[in-house]
Amino acid sequence: MSFFPEVERPAEPRPLRVEAPIWVSPPSSELPVPVPVTTVLVRRPGAALCLRRIDVYRAGWVFAFSVRASRLAGMTDEQWIELMDNLQPHRPFRRGTAEGSLRVGVELPDGSKAIGGVVGHRYPFDGAEPQGPQLTMSGGGGGGSGENYDFRMNAWLWPAPQAGSLRLVYDWAALGFNEGSITIETPPLMTAQENVRSIWAQ
């Protein structure tokens, strides 16, 4: 007889894994095509908001953002801590405030718009498929040192736009990034969709 008691197994089987709907997040079964649409969107002393790339999936696109912070010469500890507080909107006293986080929106070639923010979709995802484009923020992590910091987050756009010009709009009031926008031509991204691969397909 073993010293240890037998492990009791649950009477009911484990529930099946539930994957988020396609309008909430990109499919985990696809390998996207990264398109190097890289640019510094806006900068201020000690901080810059950058678009690192766009990951193209069959059904939509992920805009990959990065905020770089650098401790300037003469910046006090208090100023650096304040910058870090503003950069990381998950801090308790920043949570839920619009000015405490990156805001992103898109205007699509057909004139429709979508505005992203904190993730608004929650399990069990029992809602019907929404009408019109959806923009969902995700991520929100980073790392660095006492001199430099890189904070990254993504915005998932569903469905993928049609051919034309897309306007990407952004602001982050807490960091002093006023509202701005860039125009992205969609045909190169639509071409990239042809090279998206299924991870598990033979």
C-alpha positions in Angstrom: 0.0 0.0 0.0 1.3 3.4 -1.0 2.0 6.0 1.6 0.2 8.6 -0.6 -3.6 8.5 -1.2 -4.9 8.0 -4.6 -5.7 11.1 -6.5 -9.4 11.6 -7.0 -10.4 12.2 -10.6 -13.3 14.5 -11.5 -16.5 12.7 -12.3 -17.1 14.9 -15.4 -14.7 15.2 -18.2 -12.9 18.5 -18.8 -14.8 21.0 -21.0 -13.6 21.5 -24.5 -11.2 24.3 -25.1 -13.1 27.5 -26.2 -11.4 29.7 -28.7 -12.4 33.4 -28.9 -14.5 34.3 -31.9 -12.7 35.7 -34.9 -14.0 39.2 -34.3 -12.3 39.2 -30.8 -8.8 38.0 -31.7 -6.8 36.5 -34.5 -7.0 32.7 -35.1 -4.3 30.7 -33.3 -4.2 28.2 -36.1 -2.8 30.7 -38.7 0.8 31.9 -39.2 0.4 35.6 -40.2 2.5 37.5 -42.7 4.3 40.4 -41.1 4.2 43.5 -43.3 6.9 46.1 -42.3 4.8 49.2 -42.1 7.2 50.8 -39.6 7.0 54.4 -38.6 7.4 56.8 -35.6 3.8 58.0 -35.2 4.5 60.7 -32.6 7.3 61.7 -30.2 7.9 64.0 -27.3 11.0 64.4 -25.1 11.7 61.0 -23.6 8.8 59.0 -25.3 7.7 57.9 -28.8 4.8 56.0 -30.1 5.7 53.7 -33.0 3.9 51.3 -35.4 6.2 48.3 -35.6 4.4 46.2 -38.2 1.1 44.9 -39.4 0.5 41.1 -39.0 -1.8 40.0 -41.8 -4.2 37.1 -41.3 -6.9 35.9 -43.7 -9.7 37.5 -41.8 -8.1 40.6 -40.4 -5.0 42.5 -39.4 -3.0 43.1 -36.2 -1.5 46.6 -35.8 1.6 46.1 -33.5 2.4 49.2 -31.5 5.4 50.1 -29.3 6.0 53.0 -27.0 9.7 53.6 -26.3 10.7 55.6 -23.3 14.2 56.9 -22.6 15.5 58.6 -19.5 16.9 61.9 -20.7 19.9 63.6 -19.1 18.7 65.7 -16.2 15.5 63.8 -15.7 14.8 63.3 -12.0 13.7 60.0 -10.4 10.3 61.6 -9.8 10.0 62.5 -13.5 11.0 59.0 -14.6 8.6 57.3 -12.3 5.8 59.6 -13.5 6.6 58.7 -17.1 6.5 55.0 -16.2 3.2 55.4 -14.4 1.7 57.0 -17.5 3.2 54.4 -19.7 1.7 51.5 -17.9 -2.1 52.1 -17.8 -2.7 48.8 -15.9 -1.5 50.6 -12.7 -4.6 50.6 -10.4 -5.0 54.4 -10.3 -4.9 54.6 -14.1 -7.4 51.7 -14.8 -10.6 52.7 -16.5 -9.5 56.2 -17.5 -9.5 57.1 -21.2 -6.6 59.4 -20.8 -4.5 56.7 -19.2 -4.2 54.4 -22.2 -3.6 54.3 -25.9 -6.7 55.0 -28.0 -6.8 53.7 -31.6 -9.3 54.0 -34.3 -9.5 53.3 -38.0 -11.5 54.8 -40.9 -11.8 52.1 -43.6 -11.8 52.6 -47.4 -15.6 52.3 -47.5 -16.0 55.1 -44.9 -16.9 52.9 -42.0 -15.1 53.4 -38.6 -14.1 51.3 -35.7 -12.7 52.5 -32.3 -10.6 50.3 -30.1 -10.0 50.6 -26.3 -9.7 48.2 -23.4 -10.8 44.7 -24.3 -14.6 44.6 -24.1 -15.3 41.0 -25.0 -15.3 38.4 -22.3 -15.8 34.7 -22.0 -18.1 32.9 -22.8 -18.4 35.0 -26.0 -22.0 34.2 -26.3 -22.9 37.3 -28.3 -23.9 37.2 -32.0 -21.4 38.2 -34.7 -21.3 42.0 -34.7 -22.3 44.1 -37.7 -19.6 46.3 -39.0 -15.8 46.4 -38.3 -14.4 45.7 -34.9 -11.1 46.9 -33.4 -10.0 45.1 -30.2 -6.9 46.0 -28.1 -4.8 43.3 -26.6 -1.4 42.8 -25.1 0.1 45.5 -22.8 3.4 44.4 -21.5 7.0 45.5 -21.8 10.4 45.6 -20.2 13.6 47.5 -20.0 15.9 49.1 -17.4 16.2 52.2 -15.3 17.2 54.1 -18.5 15.0 52.7 -21.3 11.7 51.0 -21.5 9.7 49.3 -24.4 5.9 48.9 -23.9 4.0 46.9 -26.5 0.3 46.4 -27.4 -1.7 45.3 -30.4 -5.0 46.2 -32.1 -6.9 43.5 -34.0 -9.0 44.7 -36.9 -11.8 42.5 -38.2 -12.8 41.9 -40.9 -9.9 42.7 -43.3 -10.6 45.9 -45.2 -11.1 46.1 -49.0 -8.8 47.9 -51.4 -8.2 51.6 -50.9 -6.8 53.9 -48.2 -7.2 53.2 -44.5 -6.7 56.0 -41.9 -5.2 54.9 -38.6 -6.0 57.4 -35.8 -4.3 57.4 -32.4 -3.8 59.4 -29.2 -2.5 58.9 -25.6 -3.3 62.0 -23.5 -1.5 60.8 -20.4 1.8 60.7 -22.4 1.2 64.0 -24.2 0.5 62.3 -27.5 -2.1 64.5 -29.2 -4.5 63.0 -31.7 -2.9 62.2 -35.0 -3.3 59.9 -38.0 -1.5 58.2 -40.9 -2.9 56.8 -44.2 -2.1 53.2 -45.1 -2.7 51.8 -48.6 -4.4 48.4 -48.3 -3.4 46.6 -51.6 0.0 45.4 -50.4 -1.6 44.0 -47.3 -4.3 42.3 -49.3 -1.6 40.7 -51.4 0.2 39.5 -48.3 -3.0 37.6 -47.3 -2.3 35.2 -50.1 0.7 34.0 -48.2 -0.9 33.3 -44.9 -0.4 29.7 -43.8 -2.4 27.3 -41.7 -0.1 26.0 -38.9 -1.7 22.5 -38.6 -2.6 21.9 -42.3 -0.4 19.3 -44.1 
